[in-house]
Amino acid sequence: MVFNSLIFTVYLPLVFILYWGFFKKSLAWQNSLLLCASYVFYGWWDWRFLSLILFSTLLDYGIAIQLSKAKEFRNRKRYLILSLILNLSLLGFFKYYNFFVDNWIKAWGLLGVSMSHDTMSIILPVGISFYTFQTLSYTIDVYRNRVKASTNIIQFAAYVSFFPQLVAGPIERAKEFLPQFQVIRKFNAKFALSGVNLMVWGLFKKVVVADNCAFLVNSIFSHSENYNSMTLFLGAVLFSLQIYGDFSGYSDMAIGISRLFGFRLMTNFKFPYFSRNIAEFWRRWHISLSTWFRDYLYIPMGGSKGSFWKRIRNVFVVFLVSGFWHGANWTFLAWGGVHVLLFLPLFAVQKHKTNIETSRFSIMQVFNIVSTFCLVTLAWVFFRSDTIEKALEFMLDIFKFSGISLNYFISTPKLFLFSMIVVMSSAVLLLFEFFAVQNNQKELALSPIQVVFIGVLIVFMGVFKNPETFIYFQF
């Protein structure tokens, strides 16, 4: 089930009415309803995947309780290692098994050894990377004595499977999120309306911006050899807008839907395309994942302590692992590698932590924003391409400067229509976010008239096409 589907427009109001109409006075019933609703939501794709999320839930619930009982450091460490091994093995098997087998066979093939290329057909469960990282952070924090182990299996299971953020985040921390399942929620109209605001804006990003960009992006990347440099560069720009509208749109909807049920999720995007450098971009993009790697990988490896080369190593590891987290393909490692190369100069001169005032834009700041966006856009080429070879060919063709004609975008009435929709919707997106940055808003605040106007656009666009799945569901 996806947020932009017809079935969800029936599912959400039904759960909302049951939650506030019949179960508002009982914490146990509120959590039980959310747990059932979340399992229905997740099982809508494939009910067999429910066994995996149930296994992860029971595993970390039990290990956390044992951690809270264990007194000796050695025993506590064993329980933590057990959680890490089992969770990461499960994730690794479903997400990376075929990747490693295929590359193992190719490596032997280079040495002249022929091996069978038959591999098991393994389907990647939706959202497994997200809920695995969420349960892992819980176990680690219990081990570090930062949170207490939950003794209520319904509360913990609802925390793990909470349907708004289950399949694509934000990746919540137990310290901030689990306590919200331990107190009865009371309806707050103002809070709920702010959730509706975010839902509408997130749907606009997804349905109007991202899905229309996707039509042009798929055509350009599938037949890149047929287009001139300008068309290819604009194709990369369109993918930048597509993936931002797609992923941040999901996060906005997840946060908004959560507010309808009285929950507060962390902000996952802070207008990243208005960043002045790569370091700032990563403080604004997919914040729940970047801070997860900071707290559970970068800092445990030593972080910014130690010798210069150890700190460089730590940065390399985090970016490469972050890239590989996104998918079982060398292109994602390359994408992470490009970003680490862009990040290291700032790290070397200790400017990667500089907080830049965002409410005023000087000429130099505008230049930095545009140049950062261009660098991020070129890096996205690796993320979007099927192979590194295709990504490099795409990049080389951009820099051949083979022409500035925009004939592709006006070659047929259909392409011209999509191009106009993308231009206008992207202009609305960037304009709204520009004023939000100018006013130092943490999230976009729409007026009632704007909500109605954008809602009409969403309905109008949704009538003419089937709902597109979200890009990050594959991760």
C-alpha positions in Angstrom: 0.0 0.0 0.0 1.3 3.4 -0.9 0.3 6.9 0.3 -0.6 8.0 -3.2 -3.0 5.1 -4.0 -6.7 4.9 -4.0 -6.9 2.2 -1.4 -5.0 4.4 1.0 -7.6 7.1 0.7 -10.0 4.6 2.2 -7.6 3.0 4.7 -6.4 6.2 6.4 -9.8 7.7 7.3 -11.0 4.3 8.5 -8.0 3.9 10.9 -8.3 7.6 11.9 -12.0 7.2 12.8 -11.4 4.0 14.8 -8.4 5.4 16.6 -10.1 8.7 17.8 -13.7 7.6 17.8 -13.5 4.3 19.7 -10.0 3.8 21.2 -9.1 7.3 22.3 -9.4 6.5 26.1 -7.3 3.4 26.2 -3.5 3.3 25.6 -3.5 -0.4 25.1 -6.2 -0.2 22.4 -4.6 2.7 20.7 -1.3 0.8 20.4 -3.1 -2.5 19.4 -5.0 -0.7 16.6 -1.8 0.9 15.3 0.0 -2.4 15.4 -2.8 -4.2 13.4 -3.2 -1.3 11.0 0.6 -1.2 10.4 0.7 -5.0 9.7 -2.2 -4.6 7.2 -0.4 -1.7 5.6 2.9 -3.6 5.3 1.3 -6.9 4.4 -0.5 -5.3 1.5 2.6 -5.7 -0.6 3.3 -9.3 0.4 2.0 -10.9 3.6 5.1 -13.2 3.7 7.3 -10.2 4.6 5.4 -9.8 7.9 7.4 -12.8 9.2 10.6 -10.8 8.8 9.5 -7.7 10.6 8.0 -9.9 13.3 11.3 -11.7 13.7 13.2 -8.4 14.0 10.7 -7.2 16.5 10.9 -10.3 18.7 14.7 -10.5 18.4 15.5 -7.0 19.6 12.7 -7.0 22.1 14.1 -10.2 23.7 17.8 -9.1 23.4 17.1 -5.7 25.0 15.4 -7.4 28.0 18.4 -9.6 28.4 20.7 -6.6 28.1 18.8 -4.9 30.9 19.2 -8.0 33.1 22.9 -8.7 32.4 25.3 -7.1 34.8 28.7 -8.2 33.5 30.1 -6.2 30.6 31.2 -9.4 28.8 27.6 -10.8 28.7 26.1 -7.5 27.6 28.6 -7.3 24.8 27.7 -10.8 23.7 24.0 -9.9 23.5 24.8 -6.8 21.4 27.0 -8.7 19.0 24.2 -11.3 18.6 21.7 -8.6 17.7 24.2 -7.0 15.2 25.0 -10.4 13.6 21.4 -11.6 13.2 20.0 -8.2 12.0 22.7 -7.5 9.6 22.8 -11.0 8.3 19.1 -10.9 7.6 19.5 -7.5 5.8 22.6 -8.7 4.0 21.0 -11.9 2.7 17.9 -10.2 1.3 19.6 -7.1 0.0 23.1 -8.2 -1.1 23.1 -11.9 -1.7 22.7 -11.8 -5.4 25.1 -8.9 -5.7 28.0 -10.7 -4.0 27.3 -14.0 -5.8 27.3 -12.3 -9.2 30.5 -10.4 -8.5 32.2 -13.5 -7.1 31.4 -15.3 -10.4 32.6 -12.4 -12.5 35.9 -12.2 -10.5 36.6 -15.8 -11.2 35.6 -15.3 -14.8 38.4 -12.8 -15.1 40.8 -15.5 -14.1 39.5 -17.9 -16.7 37.4 -20.0 -14.3 33.9 -20.6 -15.4 31.2 -20.9 -12.7 27.5 -21.3 -12.8 25.6 -18.0 -12.8 22.4 -19.4 -11.4 21.4 -17.6 -8.2 18.3 -17.7 -6.0 15.5 -15.3 -6.9 15.4 -13.2 -3.8 12.9 -10.5 -3.5 13.9 -7.4 -1.4 11.4 -6.8 1.3 10.1 -3.3 1.2 11.6 -1.0 3.9 13.9 -3.7 5.4 16.8 -1.3 5.6 14.8 1.3 7.5 13.2 -0.9 10.2 16.4 -2.9 10.6 18.3 0.3 11.4 15.6 1.5 13.7 15.6 -1.7 15.8 19.4 -1.8 15.8 19.6 1.7 17.2 17.2 0.7 19.9 19.4 -2.3 21.0 22.6 -0.3 20.8 21.0 2.5 22.9 19.9 -0.1 25.5 23.4 -1.4 25.6 24.7 2.1 26.1 22.2 2.7 28.9 20.6 5.6 27.0 17.2 4.0 27.0 15.4 1.4 29.1 14.4 -1.8 27.6 10.7 -2.0 26.8 8.7 -4.6 28.7 5.5 -4.2 26.7 5.6 -6.2 23.5 2.6 -4.4 21.9 4.2 -1.0 22.5 7.5 -2.1 21.1 6.0 -3.8 18.1 3.9 -0.7 17.3 7.1 1.4 17.6 8.9 -0.9 15.1 6.1 -1.2 12.6 4.4 2.2 12.8 3.0 2.4 9.3 3.6 6.1 8.4 7.4 5.8 8.6 7.8 2.0 8.3 9.0 1.6 4.7 11.0 4.8 4.0 11.6 6.5 7.3 12.4 8.8 8.9 14.6 6.4 10.9 13.5 7.2 14.4 15.5 6.8 17.7 14.0 4.9 20.5 14.9 7.7 23.0 12.6 10.2 21.3 10.0 7.9 19.6 9.3 4.9 21.9 8.1 7.1 24.9 5.3 8.4 22.6 3.9 4.8 22.6 3.9 4.7 26.4 1.5 7.6 27.0 -2.1 7.9 25.8 -2.4 10.3 22.9 -5.0 13.1 23.0 -6.4 14.7 19.9 -5.0 18.2 19.1 -6.8 19.9 16.2 -4.0 22.4 15.5 -1.3 19.7 15.5 -3.5 17.5 13.2 -4.1 20.4 10.8 -0.3 21.0 10.6 -0.1 17.3 9.6 -2.7 17.8 6.9 -0.6 20.7 5.7 2.5 18.5 5.4 0.6 15.7 3.8 -0.7 17.9 1.0 2.7 19.4 0.4 4.3 16.0 0.3 1.7 14.7 -2.1 2.4 17.7 -4.3 6.1 16.9 -4.4 5.4 13.3 -5.3 2.4 13.4 -7.6 2.9 16.7 -9.4 6.7 17.2 -9.3 8.5 13.8 -9.0 6.1 11.7 -11.1 6.1 14.1 -14.0 9.9 14.5 -13.8 10.1 10.7 -13.9 8.5 10.5 -17.3 11.2 12.7 -18.9 14.0 11.3 -16.8 13.3 7.7 -17.8 13.3 8.6 -21.4 16.5 10.5 -21.3 18.5 8.0 -19.2 17.2 5.1 -21.2 18.4 6.5 -24.5 21.1 9.0 -23.5 23.2 8.3 -26.6 20.5 10.0 -28.7 20.6 13.4 -26.9 22.9 16.4 -26.9 24.8 17.8 -23.8 22.1 20.3 -22.8 19.4 17.6 -22.8 21.5 15.2 -20.8 22.3 17.9 -18.2 18.7 18.9 -17.9 17.9 15.2 -17.6 20.2 15.0 -14.6 18.7 18.2 -13.1 15.2 16.6 -13.5 16.4 13.5 -11.7 17.6 15.8 -8.9 14.1 17.2 -8.6 12.5 13.8 -9.0 14.4 12.1 -6.2 14.0 15.1 -3.9 10.2 15.4 -4.6 9.8 11.7 -4.3 11.8 11.1 -1.0 11.2 14.3 0.8 7.6 14.1 -0.3 7.3 10.7 1.4 8.9 12.1 4.5 6.5 15.0 4.6 3.6 12.7 4.3 4.9 10.3 6.9 5.4 13.2 9.4 2.0 14.6 8.5 0.1 11.3 8.9 1.9 10.7 12.2 0.6 14.0 13.5 -3.0 12.8 12.7 -2.4 10.1 15.3 -0.7 12.4 17.9 2.9 11.4 17.1 5.9 13.7 16.4 8.6 12.5 14.0 12.0 14.1 13.4 12.5 16.4 10.4 14.2 14.5 7.6 14.8 17.2 5.0 15.6 20.9 5.6 15.5 22.4 2.1 18.8 20.7 0.9 19.0 22.3 -2.5 19.6 25.6 -0.8 22.8 24.4 0.7 26.1 26.4 0.2 28.4 23.4 0.2 28.4 19.6 0.3 28.7 19.4 4.1 25.7 21.6 4.5 23.8 19.5 2.0 24.4 16.4 4.2 23.1 18.3 7.2 19.9 18.9 5.3 19.4 15.7 3.2 18.0 12.4 4.7 18.9 13.7 8.2 17.7 10.6 10.0 20.2 8.4 8.0 23.2 10.7 8.1 22.8 11.2 11.9 22.4 7.4 12.3 25.7 6.8 10.6 27.3 9.6 12.6 26.2 8.2 16.0 26.5 4.4 15.3 29.4 4.2 12.9 31.5 7.4 12.6 31.8 8.2 16.3 32.4 4.6 17.4 35.3 4.4 14.9 36.8 7.5 16.5 35.0 10.2 14.7 37.0 13.4 14.5 39.5 12.3 17.1 42.9 10.7 16.4 45.3 11.4 13.6 44.4 13.2 10.5 44.5 10.0 8.4 42.3 8.1 10.8 39.8 10.9 10.6 40.0 10.7 6.8 39.5 7.0 6.9 36.4 7.4 9.1 34.9 9.8 6.6 35.6 7.5 3.7 34.0 4.5 5.5 30.8 6.4 6.4 30.2 7.8 2.9 31.0 4.5 1.2 28.8 2.5 3.6 26.1 5.1 3.2 26.3 4.7 -0.5 26.2 0.9 -0.3 23.2 1.1 2.1 21.1 2.5 -0.8 21.5 -0.6 -3.0 23.4 -3.6 -4.2 25.2 -2.0 -7.1 28.6 -0.5 -7.7 26.9 2.7 -8.8 25.8 3.4 -5.2 29.3 3.0 -3.9 30.5 5.3 -6.7 27.9 7.8 -5.7 29.1 7.7 -2.1 32.7 8.0 -3.3 32.0 11.1 -5.3 30.4 12.7 -2.3 33.4 11.9 0.0 35.7 13.5 -2.5 33.6 16.6 -2.5 33.4 16.6 1.3 37.1 16.0 2.1 38.4 19.5 1.1 36.0 21.1 3.6 36.9 18.5 6.2 40.6 19.1 5.7 40.3 22.8 6.4 37.7 22.2 9.2 34.9 24.1 7.5 32.5 21.1 7.3 30.8 22.1 10.6 30.4 25.7 9.8 26.8 26.9 10.2 25.9 29.3 7.5 23.1 31.9 7.9 20.4 31.1 5.5 17.9 33.9 5.8 19.9 36.3 3.5 21.3 35.5 0.1 24.4 37.5 -1.1 25.7 37.1 -4.6 28.4 34.8 -3.4 25.9 32.7 -1.5 23.8 32.3 -4.6 26.8 31.2 -6.5 27.7 28.7 -3.8 24.1 27.3 -3.9 24.1 26.9 -7.6 27.5 25.3 -7.8 26.6 22.9 -4.9 23.4 22.0 -6.7 25.3 21.3 -9.9 27.8 19.1 -8.1 25.0 17.2 -6.3 23.2 16.8 -9.6 26.2 15.3 -11.4 26.7 12.9 -8.5 23.1 11.8 -8.9 24.0 10.5 -12.4 25.8 7.6 -10.7 22.8 7.0 -8.4 20.4 6.8 -11.3 22.5 4.8 -13.8 22.4 1.1 -14.1 26.2 0.7 -14.3 29.2 2.8 -13.6 30.1 2.5 -17.3 26.8 4.1 -18.3 27.2 6.8 -15.7 30.6 7.7 -17.0 29.3 7.8 -20.6 26.4 10.0 -19.5 28.9 12.4 -17.8 31.3 12.5 -20.7 28.5 13.2 -23.1 27.4 16.2 -20.9 30.9 17.6 -21.1 31.3 17.1 -24.9 29.2 20.3 -25.2 27.5 18.8 -28.3 24.6 21.2 -28.4 22.2 23.4 -26.5 19.1 22.5 -28.5 16.0 21.7 -26.4 14.2 20.0 -29.3 13.6 16.9 -27.2 11.4 18.7 -24.8 9.1 20.1 -27.5 9.4 17.3 -30.1 5.9 15.9 -29.4 2.8 17.4 -27.8 3.1 14.9 -25.0 6.7 15.8 -24.2 5.9 19.5 -24.4 3.0 19.1 -22.0 5.1 17.2 -19.5 7.9 19.7 -19.9 5.6 22.6 -19.1 4.1 20.8 -16.1 7.6 20.1 -14.7 8.8 23.7 -15.2 5.7 25.2 -13.5 5.6 22.7 -10.7 9.3 22.9 -10.0 9.1 26.7 -10.0 6.3 26.5 -7.4 8.3 24.0 -5.3 11.5 26.1 -5.3 9.7 29.4 -4.8 7.8 28.1 -1.8 11.0 26.7 -0.3 12.9 29.9 -1.0 10.5 31.9 1.1 10.5 29.2 3.8 14.3 29.5 3.9 14.1 33.3 3.9 11.8 33.2 6.9 13.9 30.6 8.7 11.0 28.1 8.8 11.9 24.6 9.9 9.1 23.3 7.7 6.8 24.7 5.0 3.7 26.4 6.3 0.9 26.7 3.8 -2.1 29.0 4.1 -5.6 27.4 3.8 -6.0 28.9 0.3 -2.6 27.4 -0.8 -3.6 24.0 0.6 -6.8 24.0 -1.4 -5.0 25.2 -4.6 -2.3 22.5 -4.3 -4.9 19.9 -3.4 -6.8 20.6 -6.6 -3.6 20.3 -8.6 -2.9 16.9 -6.9 -6.4 15.6 -7.7 -6.2 16.9 -11.3 -2.8 15.3 -11.9 -3.7 12.0 -10.2 -6.8 11.5 -12.4 -4.7 11.0 -15.5 -2.1 8.5 -14.3 -1.6 5.5 -12.1 0.2 6.0 -8.8 4.0 5.6 -9.0 5.8 3.8 -6.3 8.4 5.7 -4.2 12.1 5.4 -5.2 13.3 4.7 -1.7 11.0 1.7 -1.3 13.8 -0.3 -3.1 16.3 0.5 -0.4 
